[in-house]
Amino acid sequence: MNTAPTVIPAIAADGSLYPVEKLKAHTDGLFHLAVSVFVFDGDYLLIQKRASSKYHCGGQWANSCCTHPHWNESVDSCAERRLTEELGFSVPLSRRKVVEYSADVGNGLHENEKVTMYTGVANRTTLQILPNPLEVEDTRWITRDALHAEIAQHPERFTPWIRIYAERYPELAF
């Protein structure tokens, strides 16, 4: 098992990228690259409950998957890799838009991200989901209306980023 720190692309003030250890990006609130994937079946979105052991937002519901590209990894390759690593399946992904957000994620950690968003389509009745238990505690399909209602009623059950996405980017996935 590789225990070396993960190095991700941070974004300098001039827009250039530089390598930084992932945890440092979050402790220092450095602006960095990320990807978010949304897998749909019609009006249903596949969401995941992050493993309780995750270093931030464990046990909270998030979009289908999200992560950071490794240093020198393309965002497209990263989105495809992470979908397979976290949920054990692959579907064709379409790049949708790039957004930025910043949020406190607890335990002294802060997300400050430039996120490339992707969507994919799957058949929820036949898709075989094989969650990696180190990453994902549970998955479920939820309609957009039900997701909005649950976020409004119990925001603490959802990661800061999915709450932000639902509020700011309804044209993308909500």
C-alpha positions as CSV (number, residue, x, y, z in Angstrom):
1,M,0.0,0.0,0.0
2,N,1.3,3.4,-1.0
3,T,1.5,5.7,2.1
4,A,3.2,8.6,0.4
5,P,1.3,11.9,0.6
6,T,-0.9,12.6,-2.4
7,V,0.3,15.6,-4.4
8,I,-2.3,17.6,-6.2
9,P,-2.3,20.7,-8.4
10,A,-2.7,24.0,-6.6
11,I,-3.3,27.2,-8.5
12,A,-1.1,30.2,-8.1
13,A,-2.3,33.8,-8.3
14,D,-1.2,34.0,-11.9
15,G,-3.2,30.9,-12.8
16,S,-0.2,28.6,-13.1
17,L,-0.2,25.2,-11.4
18,Y,2.2,24.0,-8.7
19,P,2.4,20.8,-6.8
20,V,1.2,20.7,-3.2
21,E,0.4,17.9,-0.7
22,K,-3.3,17.4,-0.5
23,L,-3.7,17.8,3.2
24,K,-1.6,21.1,3.1
25,A,-4.0,22.4,0.4
26,H,-6.9,21.8,2.9
27,T,-5.2,23.0,6.1
28,D,-3.9,26.2,4.4
29,G,-7.0,26.7,2.3
30,L,-5.0,26.8,-0.9
31,F,-6.8,27.2,-4.2
32,H,-6.6,23.9,-6.0
33,L,-8.1,21.7,-8.8
34,A,-10.9,19.2,-8.2
35,V,-13.5,17.2,-10.0
36,S,-17.1,16.3,-9.2
37,V,-19.1,13.6,-11.0
38,F,-22.9,13.3,-11.1
39,V,-24.3,10.1,-12.4
40,F,-28.0,10.3,-13.4
41,D,-30.8,8.0,-14.5
42,G,-33.4,10.4,-15.7
43,D,-34.4,12.6,-12.8
44,Y,-32.5,10.4,-10.3
45,L,-29.0,11.2,-9.1
46,L,-26.7,8.7,-7.6
47,I,-25.4,10.0,-4.3
48,Q,-22.9,8.5,-1.9
49,K,-22.4,8.6,1.8
50,R,-18.7,9.2,2.5
51,A,-17.0,6.6,4.7
52,S,-17.0,7.7,8.3
53,S,-13.2,7.3,8.4
54,K,-12.6,10.0,5.7
55,Y,-10.4,12.9,6.9
56,H,-13.2,15.4,6.4
57,C,-17.0,15.2,5.9
58,G,-17.1,11.5,6.8
59,G,-20.6,10.1,7.1
60,Q,-22.1,12.9,5.0
61,W,-23.9,12.5,1.7
62,A,-22.2,13.9,-1.4
63,N,-22.6,13.7,-5.2
64,S,-21.7,10.5,-7.0
65,C,-18.0,11.1,-6.5
66,C,-15.4,13.8,-6.2
67,T,-11.7,14.1,-5.8
68,H,-8.5,16.0,-6.8
69,P,-6.4,15.2,-9.8
70,H,-2.9,13.9,-9.0
71,W,-0.1,16.1,-10.0
72,N,0.3,15.9,-13.8
73,E,-3.0,14.0,-14.2
74,S,-5.7,15.5,-16.5
75,V,-9.0,16.3,-14.9
76,D,-10.8,14.0,-17.5
77,S,-8.6,11.0,-16.5
78,C,-9.1,11.9,-12.8
79,A,-12.9,11.8,-13.1
80,E,-12.9,8.5,-14.8
81,R,-10.3,7.0,-12.4
82,R,-12.1,8.1,-9.3
83,L,-15.5,6.9,-10.4
84,T,-14.1,3.4,-10.7
85,E,-12.0,3.7,-7.5
86,E,-14.9,4.8,-5.3
87,L,-17.9,3.1,-6.9
88,G,-16.5,0.3,-8.9
89,F,-18.1,1.1,-12.2
90,S,-17.4,3.2,-15.3
91,V,-19.8,5.2,-17.5
92,P,-19.0,7.7,-20.3
93,L,-18.6,11.1,-18.7
94,S,-19.3,14.5,-20.2
95,R,-17.5,17.6,-19.1
96,R,-20.2,20.2,-18.1
97,K,-18.7,23.3,-16.5
98,V,-16.0,24.6,-14.3
99,V,-17.0,26.3,-11.0
100,E,-15.3,27.7,-8.0
101,Y,-16.2,27.5,-4.4
102,S,-14.8,27.8,-0.9
103,A,-16.1,26.1,2.2
104,D,-15.1,25.1,5.8
105,V,-15.3,21.3,5.9
106,G,-14.5,21.0,9.6
107,N,-11.5,19.9,11.7
108,G,-9.6,23.0,10.7
109,L,-9.8,22.1,7.0
110,H,-11.0,24.3,4.2
111,E,-11.9,23.6,0.5
112,N,-10.9,26.3,-1.9
113,E,-11.5,24.6,-5.3
114,K,-11.7,25.1,-9.0
115,V,-14.0,22.2,-9.9
116,T,-14.5,20.6,-13.3
117,M,-18.0,19.0,-13.2
118,Y,-18.9,15.9,-15.1
119,T,-22.2,14.0,-15.8
120,G,-22.8,10.5,-16.7
121,V,-25.9,8.4,-17.4
122,A,-26.6,4.9,-16.1
123,N,-29.6,2.6,-15.7
124,R,-30.2,2.4,-11.9
125,T,-32.0,-0.9,-12.2
126,T,-29.1,-2.7,-13.9
127,L,-26.0,-0.7,-12.8
128,Q,-23.8,-2.8,-10.5
129,I,-22.3,-0.5,-7.9
130,L,-19.3,-1.9,-6.0
131,P,-18.4,0.8,-3.4
132,N,-14.9,0.9,-2.0
133,P,-15.6,0.7,1.8
134,L,-12.6,2.9,2.5
135,E,-14.2,5.7,0.5
136,V,-18.0,5.0,0.5
137,E,-20.3,3.9,3.3
138,D,-23.5,3.8,1.3
139,T,-25.1,4.8,-2.0
140,R,-28.6,5.6,-3.1
141,W,-30.6,7.1,-6.0
142,I,-32.6,10.2,-5.2
143,T,-34.7,12.6,-7.3
144,R,-33.7,16.2,-7.6
145,D,-36.8,17.4,-5.7
146,A,-36.2,14.9,-2.9
147,L,-32.5,15.9,-2.6
148,H,-33.4,19.6,-2.4
149,A,-36.0,18.8,0.3
150,E,-33.6,16.7,2.4
151,I,-30.9,19.3,2.1
152,A,-33.4,21.9,3.3
153,Q,-34.6,19.8,6.2
154,H,-31.2,18.2,7.3
155,P,-28.3,20.2,5.8
156,E,-25.9,18.7,8.3
157,R,-26.3,15.3,6.6
158,F,-24.8,16.6,3.4
159,T,-21.3,17.8,2.5
160,P,-20.8,21.6,2.1
161,W,-20.1,21.2,-1.6
162,I,-23.3,19.4,-2.6
163,R,-25.3,22.0,-0.7
164,I,-23.4,24.7,-2.6
165,Y,-23.9,22.9,-6.0
166,A,-27.6,22.5,-5.3
167,E,-28.0,26.2,-4.5
168,R,-25.7,27.8,-7.1
169,Y,-25.8,25.5,-10.1
170,P,-29.3,24.1,-10.6
171,E,-28.9,24.2,-14.4
172,L,-26.0,21.6,-14.1
173,A,-27.5,18.8,-12.2
174,F,-30.3,19.9,-9.9
